[in-house]
């Protein structure tokens, strides 16, 4: 039986589609995108990239819709490299800032900037998700990259002590690597068997590795 969190995640993609359609006719609603732009970094202070894995409408779209047509190929090393992610973050947010500056003073024009950005990046998400992993966009997503940086910065903070992570039950693990192969953002999950929990700052806590483990050697977050 699905938990409330899993049920919400399964259907949140409807919000993304509705936003794109309604936003074209009523651009002012585009301002609402600020919630999903700020939430990943704010949530990362306490929960790492939990928002990305559970409450992001685009993440829901990737898992519930895009997964069905994805070729599920390994992610290109270029997309996973830090320099590319940071460069992409700077370029995309710079272009976004310029458009906002030009539209400033008009609620509709400002909202349209958000709507246009969401539609364009969603199209990129679909293209990448079809040819590679369905969660490929989540690797280079500017909001996700910022959330990853916040997660890294908060790693030694008091909040990190109560932050749950996917953990190993070592005596059950047979090192079959299915956990690593199943990770939609390309994390080598098995490499964290030593420390006993997945410490990667990009872990979405989506529990894909937990579901795929044939020995139940990973604990659900």
C-alpha positions as a Markdown table, in Angstrom:
| # | Residue | x | y | z |
|---|---|---|---|---|
| 1 | Unk | 0.0 | 0.0 | 0.0 |
| 2 | Unk | 1.3 | 3.4 | -1.0 |
| 3 | Unk | 2.2 | 5.9 | 1.7 |
| 4 | Unk | 0.7 | 9.4 | 1.5 |
| 5 | Unk | 4.1 | 10.7 | 0.3 |
| 6 | Unk | 4.3 | 8.1 | -2.5 |
| 7 | Unk | 0.7 | 8.8 | -3.6 |
| 8 | Unk | 1.4 | 12.6 | -3.7 |
| 9 | Unk | 4.6 | 12.1 | -5.7 |
| 10 | Unk | 2.8 | 9.8 | -8.1 |
| 11 | Unk | 0.3 | 12.5 | -9.2 |
| 12 | Unk | 2.2 | 15.8 | -8.7 |
| 13 | Unk | 3.2 | 15.8 | -12.4 |
| 14 | Unk | -0.4 | 16.9 | -13.1 |
| 15 | Unk | 0.5 | 20.2 | -11.4 |
| 16 | Unk | 3.4 | 20.7 | -13.9 |
| 17 | Unk | 1.2 | 20.1 | -16.9 |
| 18 | Unk | -1.5 | 22.3 | -15.6 |
| 19 | Unk | 1.0 | 25.1 | -14.8 |
| 20 | Unk | 2.3 | 25.1 | -18.4 |
| 21 | Unk | -1.1 | 25.1 | -20.0 |
| 22 | Unk | -2.7 | 27.7 | -17.7 |
| 23 | Unk | 0.4 | 29.8 | -17.7 |
| 24 | Unk | 0.2 | 30.3 | -21.4 |
| 25 | Unk | -3.3 | 31.9 | -21.1 |
| 26 | Unk | -2.8 | 33.5 | -17.7 |
| 27 | Unk | 1.0 | 34.3 | -17.4 |
| 28 | Unk | 0.7 | 35.9 | -14.0 |
| 29 | Unk | 0.3 | 32.4 | -12.4 |
| 30 | Unk | 3.9 | 31.9 | -13.4 |
| 31 | Unk | 5.0 | 33.6 | -10.3 |
| 32 | Unk | 4.0 | 30.4 | -8.4 |
| 33 | Unk | 7.0 | 28.7 | -9.9 |
| 34 | Unk | 9.0 | 30.5 | -7.2 |
| 35 | Unk | 7.8 | 27.9 | -4.7 |
| 36 | Unk | 9.5 | 25.0 | -6.6 |
| 37 | Unk | 12.6 | 27.1 | -7.3 |
| 38 | Unk | 13.2 | 28.0 | -3.6 |
| 39 | Unk | 11.9 | 24.9 | -1.9 |
| 40 | Unk | 14.7 | 22.5 | -2.9 |
| 41 | Unk | 17.4 | 24.6 | -1.3 |
| 42 | Unk | 15.3 | 25.5 | 1.8 |
| 43 | Unk | 14.4 | 21.8 | 2.3 |
| 44 | Unk | 18.0 | 20.8 | 1.8 |
| 45 | Unk | 19.0 | 22.4 | 5.1 |
| 46 | Unk | 17.2 | 19.6 | 6.9 |
| 47 | Unk | 16.4 | 16.9 | 4.4 |
| 48 | Unk | 19.1 | 17.0 | 1.7 |
| 49 | Unk | 17.5 | 16.6 | -1.8 |
| 50 | Unk | 14.4 | 15.1 | -0.3 |
| 51 | Unk | 12.2 | 17.7 | -2.1 |
| 52 | Unk | 13.6 | 16.7 | -5.5 |
| 53 | Unk | 12.8 | 13.0 | -4.9 |
| 54 | Unk | 9.4 | 13.4 | -3.4 |
| 55 | Unk | 7.7 | 16.8 | -3.9 |
| 56 | Unk | 9.0 | 18.3 | -7.1 |
| 57 | Unk | 6.3 | 18.2 | -9.8 |
| 58 | Unk | 8.9 | 17.7 | -12.6 |
| 59 | Unk | 10.5 | 14.9 | -10.6 |
| 60 | Unk | 7.0 | 13.3 | -10.4 |
| 61 | Unk | 6.7 | 13.7 | -14.1 |
| 62 | Unk | 10.0 | 12.0 | -14.6 |
| 63 | Unk | 9.1 | 9.1 | -12.4 |
| 64 | Unk | 5.5 | 8.6 | -13.3 |
| 65 | Unk | 5.5 | 9.4 | -17.1 |
| 66 | Unk | 8.9 | 9.8 | -18.6 |
| 67 | Unk | 10.2 | 6.5 | -17.0 |
| 68 | Unk | 7.8 | 4.6 | -19.3 |
| 69 | Unk | 9.4 | 5.8 | -22.5 |
| 70 | Unk | 13.0 | 6.2 | -21.3 |
| 71 | Unk | 15.8 | 4.2 | -22.9 |
| 72 | Unk | 17.4 | 4.1 | -19.4 |
| 73 | Unk | 20.9 | 4.5 | -20.6 |
| 74 | Unk | 23.8 | 5.5 | -18.3 |
| 75 | Unk | 24.2 | 9.3 | -17.8 |
| 76 | Unk | 27.0 | 10.9 | -19.8 |
| 77 | Unk | 30.1 | 11.8 | -17.7 |
| 78 | Unk | 29.9 | 15.3 | -19.0 |
| 79 | Unk | 26.5 | 16.0 | -17.4 |
| 80 | Unk | 27.7 | 14.6 | -14.1 |
| 81 | Unk | 30.9 | 16.7 | -14.0 |
| 82 | Unk | 30.9 | 19.5 | -11.4 |
| 83 | Unk | 32.3 | 22.1 | -13.8 |
| 84 | Unk | 29.5 | 21.5 | -16.3 |
| 85 | Unk | 26.8 | 21.6 | -13.7 |
| 86 | Unk | 28.1 | 24.9 | -12.2 |
| 87 | Unk | 28.5 | 26.4 | -15.7 |
| 88 | Unk | 25.0 | 25.4 | -16.6 |
| 89 | Unk | 23.7 | 26.9 | -13.3 |
| 90 | Unk | 25.4 | 30.2 | -14.0 |
| 91 | Unk | 24.4 | 30.4 | -17.7 |
| 92 | Unk | 20.7 | 29.4 | -17.1 |
| 93 | Unk | 20.2 | 31.6 | -14.1 |
| 94 | Unk | 22.0 | 34.6 | -15.8 |
| 95 | Unk | 19.7 | 34.3 | -18.8 |
| 96 | Unk | 16.7 | 34.0 | -16.4 |
| 97 | Unk | 17.9 | 37.1 | -14.5 |
| 98 | Unk | 18.2 | 39.2 | -17.7 |
| 99 | Unk | 14.7 | 38.2 | -18.8 |
| 100 | Unk | 13.3 | 39.1 | -15.4 |
| 101 | Unk | 15.0 | 42.5 | -15.5 |
| 102 | Unk | 13.5 | 43.2 | -18.9 |
| 103 | Unk | 10.1 | 42.2 | -17.8 |
| 104 | Unk | 10.2 | 44.0 | -14.4 |
| 105 | Unk | 7.2 | 46.2 | -13.7 |
| 106 | Unk | 4.7 | 44.0 | -15.4 |
| 107 | Unk | 3.2 | 41.1 | -13.5 |
| 108 | Unk | 2.1 | 39.3 | -16.7 |
| 109 | Unk | 5.5 | 39.7 | -18.4 |
| 110 | Unk | 7.3 | 38.6 | -15.3 |
| 111 | Unk | 5.0 | 35.6 | -14.9 |
| 112 | Unk | 5.5 | 34.7 | -18.6 |
| 113 | Unk | 9.3 | 34.6 | -18.0 |
| 114 | Unk | 8.7 | 31.8 | -15.4 |
| 115 | Unk | 6.3 | 30.0 | -17.6 |
| 116 | Unk | 8.6 | 30.1 | -20.6 |
| 117 | Unk | 11.5 | 28.9 | -18.6 |
| 118 | Unk | 9.5 | 26.0 | -17.1 |
| 119 | Unk | 8.3 | 24.9 | -20.6 |
| 120 | Unk | 11.7 | 25.1 | -22.2 |
| 121 | Unk | 13.4 | 23.2 | -19.4 |
| 122 | Unk | 10.6 | 20.6 | -19.4 |
| 123 | Unk | 11.2 | 20.0 | -23.1 |
| 124 | Unk | 14.9 | 19.5 | -22.4 |
| 125 | Unk | 14.0 | 17.2 | -19.5 |
| 126 | Unk | 11.9 | 15.0 | -21.9 |
| 127 | Unk | 14.7 | 14.8 | -24.5 |
| 128 | Unk | 17.3 | 13.9 | -22.0 |
| 129 | Unk | 15.0 | 11.5 | -20.2 |
| 130 | Unk | 14.1 | 9.6 | -23.3 |
| 131 | Unk | 17.7 | 9.0 | -24.4 |
| 132 | Unk | 19.2 | 8.5 | -21.0 |
| 133 | Unk | 17.9 | 8.0 | -17.4 |
| 134 | Unk | 14.4 | 9.4 | -16.8 |
| 135 | Unk | 16.0 | 11.6 | -14.1 |
| 136 | Unk | 18.8 | 13.0 | -16.1 |
| 137 | Unk | 17.5 | 16.5 | -15.8 |
| 138 | Unk | 17.8 | 16.2 | -12.0 |
| 139 | Unk | 21.5 | 15.9 | -12.3 |
| 140 | Unk | 22.0 | 19.3 | -14.1 |
| 141 | Unk | 18.9 | 21.1 | -12.8 |
| 142 | Unk | 20.0 | 24.5 | -11.4 |
| 143 | Unk | 17.7 | 24.2 | -8.4 |
| 144 | Unk | 19.0 | 20.7 | -7.7 |
| 145 | Unk | 22.6 | 21.8 | -8.0 |
| 146 | Unk | 21.9 | 24.6 | -5.5 |
| 147 | Unk | 20.2 | 22.1 | -3.2 |
| 148 | Unk | 23.2 | 19.8 | -3.5 |
| 149 | Unk | 25.5 | 22.7 | -2.5 |
| 150 | Unk | 23.2 | 23.5 | 0.5 |
| 151 | Unk | 23.3 | 19.8 | 1.5 |
| 152 | Unk | 27.1 | 19.8 | 1.4 |
| 153 | Unk | 27.3 | 23.0 | 3.5 |
| 154 | Unk | 24.8 | 21.6 | 6.0 |
| 155 | Unk | 26.6 | 18.2 | 6.3 |
| 156 | Unk | 28.2 | 19.1 | 9.6 |
| 157 | Unk | 25.4 | 21.2 | 11.0 |
| 158 | Unk | 23.2 | 20.1 | 14.0 |
| 159 | Unk | 20.3 | 19.4 | 11.5 |
| 160 | Unk | 22.5 | 16.7 | 9.8 |
| 161 | Unk | 22.3 | 14.5 | 12.9 |
| 162 | Unk | 18.6 | 13.9 | 12.5 |
| 163 | Unk | 18.7 | 13.7 | 8.7 |
| 164 | Unk | 17.8 | 10.2 | 7.6 |
| 165 | Unk | 19.6 | 8.6 | 4.8 |
| 166 | Unk | 19.4 | 5.3 | 2.8 |
| 167 | Unk | 21.4 | 2.9 | 5.0 |
| 168 | Unk | 22.9 | -0.6 | 4.5 |
| 169 | Unk | 22.2 | -3.8 | 6.4 |
| 170 | Unk | 25.7 | -5.1 | 5.6 |
| 171 | Unk | 25.2 | -8.7 | 6.6 |
| 172 | Unk | 22.5 | -9.0 | 3.9 |
| 173 | Unk | 24.3 | -7.3 | 1.1 |
| 174 | Unk | 25.9 | -9.5 | -1.6 |
| 175 | Unk | 27.4 | -6.7 | -3.6 |
| 176 | Unk | 25.3 | -7.4 | -6.7 |
| 177 | Unk | 25.4 | -3.7 | -7.7 |
| 178 | Unk | 21.8 | -3.6 | -8.6 |
| 179 | Unk | 21.4 | -0.6 | -6.3 |
| 180 | Unk | 24.0 | 1.3 | -8.2 |
| 181 | Unk | 22.6 | 0.3 | -11.6 |
| 182 | Unk | 19.1 | 1.4 | -10.5 |
| 183 | Unk | 20.0 | 4.9 | -9.2 |
| 184 | Unk | 18.3 | 7.4 | -11.6 |
| 185 | Unk | 21.0 | 10.0 | -11.0 |
| 186 | Unk | 23.9 | 7.7 | -11.4 |
| 187 | Unk | 25.1 | 7.4 | -7.8 |
| 188 | Unk | 27.4 | 4.4 | -7.1 |
| 189 | Unk | 25.3 | 3.3 | -4.1 |
| 190 | Unk | 27.3 | 0.2 | -3.4 |
| 191 | Unk | 30.4 | 2.3 | -2.8 |
| 192 | Unk | 28.8 | 3.6 | 0.4 |
| 193 | Unk | 28.5 | 0.1 | 1.9 |
| 194 | Unk | 31.6 | 0.8 | 4.0 |
| 195 | Unk | 30.3 | 3.9 | 5.8 |
| 196 | Unk | 26.9 | 2.1 | 6.1 |
| 197 | Unk | 24.7 | 4.9 | 4.5 |
| 198 | Unk | 24.5 | 6.8 | 1.3 |
| 199 | Unk | 26.3 | 10.1 | 1.9 |
| 200 | Unk | 26.2 | 11.4 | -1.7 |
| 201 | Unk | 25.0 | 15.0 | -1.7 |
| 202 | Unk | 22.9 | 14.3 | -4.8 |
| 203 | Unk | 20.9 | 11.4 | -3.3 |
| 204 | Unk | 17.2 | 12.2 | -4.0 |
| 205 | Unk | 16.0 | 9.7 | -1.3 |
| 206 | Unk | 13.7 | 8.3 | -4.0 |
| 207 | Unk | 14.3 | 4.8 | -2.6 |
| 208 | Unk | 14.8 | 3.3 | -6.1 |
| 209 | Unk | 17.9 | 1.4 | -4.8 |
| 210 | Unk | 15.9 | 0.2 | -1.9 |
| 211 | Unk | 13.1 | -1.2 | -4.1 |
| 212 | Unk | 15.5 | -2.9 | -6.5 |
| 213 | Unk | 17.6 | -4.6 | -3.8 |
| 214 | Unk | 16.8 | -8.4 | -3.9 |
| 215 | Unk | 18.1 | -9.0 | -0.4 |
| 216 | Unk | 16.4 | -6.1 | 1.4 |
| 217 | Unk | 19.8 | -4.9 | 2.5 |
| 218 | Unk | 18.9 | -1.2 | 2.1 |
| 219 | Unk | 16.6 | 0.7 | 4.4 |
| 220 | Unk | 13.9 | 3.0 | 3.1 |
| 221 | Unk | 14.0 | 6.7 | 3.9 |
